[in-house]
Amino acid sequence: MAVETLTSGAIAPITAFALVGALGVGSQWIAWRLSMPAIVLMLGAGLLIGPATGVFDPARDIGPLVSPMVSLAVAVILFEGGLTLNLGTLRDAAKGVRRLVFVGAPLGWLLSTLALRYVAGLSWESATVFGGIMIVTGPTVIAPLLRNARLARRPAAILQWEAIVNDPIGALAAVLAFQVVVATHSGTTFAQAAPGLAVGTAFAAAVGAAAAWAVARAFRDGRVPEYMKVPVLFVVLLMVFAASEAVLHESGLLAVTVMGIGIANANLPSYEELRRFKEHATVLLVSGVFILLAASLDFGALRALDWRAALFVVVVVLVVRPATVFGALFGAGLPWREEVLIAFTGPRGVVLVAVAGLFGERLAALGIADAAVIGPLAFALVAATVVLHGFTLTPFAQFLGLSGSGQPGVILVGGSRFTLGLGEALTKAEIPVLLTDPNFGHLSAARVAGLKTFSGDILSEAADNHLELLSYDIIVAATDNDAYNTLVCTDLAPEFGRDSVYQVLRERSDSARHALANVLGGKPFGPDETHAGLERMLAEGWTFRVTRLTDEFGFAEWRAKRPGAMLVLTISPQRVIRFVRKDETPKLGAGSRLISLLPPDADPGPEPQPAS
């Protein structure tokens, strides 16, 4: 068997799975290190090991498992997307989302069909089916792009809701169009096929809603132990998808999306843990699916595409998508900048390629000659939009003033002398700052100083709905309540990153009886003083100071001039913020800035300037 495998060029299925996982996750890690769109690297990796070199061929090495694996992965991805769609996140975006779903979907279907017919040159049968699939904008692509671009809250919410809600709608539109084509090529009339389509769609929505209710009820009543909640959720998800698919092909996507939205709005106490685990699973699945689909591509089929295919992609990006969005959002009251951003952001993803390939095969079986072009055309559209939006969304959003990805900011939790002084120092260093405190009066001095404030709990739903948290990279919990500081850092660590959450030293933290596990709380920094200690230092006359290092006045010179200063944080020439530990000696070059606390007896004069 081993000799036969080597001779045929195939690799073992286990090796294939390991290769897909390594390339998918590895591409995402490299993209993070290089600040590049991860999807572009995954696409390139799949093409490299697949059609470019022939090292991996999913059909050869995995066989008939490829199609069900992709289908189940897409189902989990859509379910996880549904879990992010809490109705509270809509607020002022609700009208825009409704317009893009109820007006934009049918309008996009019509315009896409016309583009396919008159630009790409497809028959009406293929154009109508593929046009329905093109309603989707790809949650598998939108989610990573939004994570990198750090868009303003409302356009990000609209793009996310549109992508997830329209995905099953696009699949069902393709089912509807396909039934019409089948009716025209057989003795069955559409009137005869329509009831089955309606029943299948209604069944999918009902079973998804019922599953969400049952899961929420079981979790809330304690009928499922905590350690089994995620496995139970996965099993119910697979059952719902399979049951819907058995009644009507492609309706499973609708069922799992409805189930996800239902659970997201059930106010479950363990919802955050469920959502975060699903996010981790989705990262793995998105990676794997993109590698599989790219590796499955046939270069010969792509070469069969002519200039009309390239023109079709251009028309979709520059005409069909903008016309659909502007038409749907006309009179919705959104600022023109947000409409422009949404209109020119329409990446397609895994669902489009998977569903297009499926219906292309089914149309070809009916004898429609140009159906074989649907799969390659779909992949060309996905590749073009992924690369285009992957590299342009962030700068385009920044150009329109709708991105928080400029200078990352700092959130200071707690209104006190320490946070006020640190906030003023950061502002002087041109770092965005937000001070939060549940007590309105604690923020009065910060408001007088002109700092941005939020009166309320940073962990509240109101904060999540009203604050552009994507504009901030670092959290510093510095209230007089150690338990609350620990809660803030523990809760926000998965979102901001454990290396980006800090808290002031806890009282009695040096006692083994009161020591916390490493997974709880934030990192200590700077003076390593408790809240009371920091307030006492500032009351005694300690002051914040911002110092810029030069070639002549480096860190060693600064330390020699300020032996009693307590370093709090550093800002690199690339404006990367790093809080430091007590007595740490960071490696800093010219152009770096230091924010420190100076003792009352320190010389307040200017730092030495470089010689002219």
C-alpha positions, 0 to 999 in steps of 0.5 A, a space after each residue: 500500500 505504501 509503494 502504491 501511494 508513493 507511486 500514485 503521488 497521493 498522500 495519506 488522508 491523515 497527512 492531508 488533514 495535518 497539511 491543511 491545518 498547518 497551512 491554514 493556521 500558519 497562514 493566519 499566523 504569518 498574516 498576523 505577523 506581517 499585518 496582511 489579510 490572512 485570506 490572501 495568504 490562505 488562498 495563495 497557500 492552497 493554490 501552491 500546494 494544489 494546482 501549482 505543484 500537485 502536492 495535494 489534491 483533495 479529490 485524490 487524497 481525501 476523496 468523497 469526504 471533501 464535499 460533506 466536510 466543506 458543507 459541515 464547515 460552512 454550517 458551523 461558520 454560519 452558526 458562529 456568525 449567527 451567534 454574533 448577531 445579538 439584536 442589541 448590536 443593531 440599534 441605529 444599523 437596524 434600518 440599513 440591515 433590513 434594507 440590504 436584506 429585503 431590498 438589497 437581496 432581490 435587487 442584487 439577484 436581478 442585477 447579478 443575473 443581468 451581468 451574468 447574462 449580458 457581460 459574462 455571456 451565460 445562458 438565462 438558466 445559469 445566470 439566474 441560478 448563479 445570480 441568486 448565489 451572488 446575493 451572498 457577501 461571505 461571512 468567512 471573508 467579512 469577519 477577518 476583514 473587519 477584525 483587521 480593518 477595525 471599522 466604525 461600529 455601524 458600518 461594521 455591524 451592517 456588513 456583518 449582519 448582511 453577510 450572515 443573514 444573506 448567506 442562507 437567503 442566497 442559497 435558497 434563492 439558488 434553490 428557487 431558481 434551480 427548481 424553475 430550471 428543472 421545471 422548464 426541462 421536465 414535465 414538472 411545473 413550477 407550481 408543482 415544485 413551489 409547495 415543496 420549496 415553501 415547506 422546506 424553507 419553513 421547516 428549516 426556519 422552524 427547526 432552527 428556532 425550536 433548537 435554539 429555544 430547546 438549547 437555551 431552556 436546557 442551559 438556563 435550567 441547568 439540565 446540561 453540565 457546564 463541561 458538556 455545553 459545547 459538545 451538546 451544542 455541536 451535536 444539536 447543530 449537526 442534527 439541525 443541519 442534517 434534518 433540514 438538508 434531508 427535507 430541502 437541499 441548502 436549507 440547512 444553512 438557513 436552519 443553523 443561522 436561525 439557531 445561532 441568532 436565537 441562542 445569541 438573543 437568549 441571554 444565556 449566562 454562559 453565552 460568552 464562553 460558547 461564543 469564544 469557543 465557536 470563534 476558535 473553531 471557526 478560525 480553524 474551519 475557515 482556514 481549512 475550507 479555504 485551503 481545500 477549495 483553493 487546492 481543488 481548483 482546476 487551472 484548466 477550467 480557469 484558463 477556459 475563462 475569457 476576457 468577458 469573465 474579467 469584465 464581469 468581475 469588474 462590473 460586479 465590483 464597480 457597478 452591481 454591488 454599488 448599485 445594489 447598496 445605493 438602491 437598497 439604502 436610498 432614504 435610509 438616513 445613513 451618512 454618505 461615507 458609510 454608504 460608500 464604504 458599504 457599497 464598495 465592500 462586497 467580498 465573496 467567500 466559501 459559501 459562494 464557491 461551494 454552492 456555485 460548484 454544487 449547482 454548476 454540477 446539477 445544471 450540467 446534469 440537466 444538459 445546460 452547456 455553460 453550467 461548467 463555467 459557473 464554478 471557475 467563474 465563482 472562484 475568479 470572483 472570490 479570488 479577485 474580491 478577496 485580494 481587492 478588499 483584503 488590501 484596500 478595505 483598511 486604507 479606504 476606511 481610513 480615507 473615509 474616516 470610518 476606521 479605528 485602525 490609526 493610532 491604537 488607544 488606551 482605555 483607563 478604567 477608574 476615575 482617579 488622580 492616577 488615571 487622570 494624570 496618565 490620561 493627560 500624559 498619553 494625550 500629550 503623547 498623541 495617544 487616544 485615551 478613554 476614561 471610564 467609571 460608573 460614578 459620574 462624579 469621579 470623571 469630573 476632573 477628566 471632563 474639565 481636562 478635555 479627556 474623552 469619558 464614559 460614565 458607566 460599567 465598561 463591561 455593560 451592554 451599554 458600553 459595548 453598544 455605545 463605545 468604539 472599542 475597536 479604536 483601543 488596544 490596551 485596557 488598564 484597570 485602576 479602580 479602588 476595587 481589586 475584585 472589579 479590576 480583576 473581573 475587567 481584565 479577565 473578561 476583556 482579555 480574550 477580546 483585547 489579548 492577554 498581553 494588552 490588559 493591565 491592572 494596578 497591584 492588588 492589596 495583599 497580592 504577595 500572600 499565597 492565600 490571596 494569590 490568583 491563578 495566572 489566567 485571572 486578572 491583568 498584568 502588573 506594570 510601572 510602579 507596582 503600587 496598589 491603587 491606594 499607593 498610587 493615589 498617595 504618591 500623587 497626593 505627595 507631589 509625584 507628577 507624570 512626565 513625557 520624555 522623547 529620547 534622541 541619539 544623544 539622550 538615550 535611555 541610559 542618560 535618562 535614567 542617570 538624570 532621573 534616578 528616582 523616576 518610575 517608568 510607566 510605559 514606552 512608546 516606540 517610534 512606530 507608536 507601539 505602546 508597551 507598559 513596563 515592569 518596575 526596574 525594567 530596562 527596555 531597549 529603546 532607540 531615538 524617537 521613542 518616548 517615555 511616560 514616567 512618574 517623577 518624585 516631588 524633589 525631581 528637577 522639573 526643568 526640560 530634558 537635555 536636548 541634542 547638540 546642534 
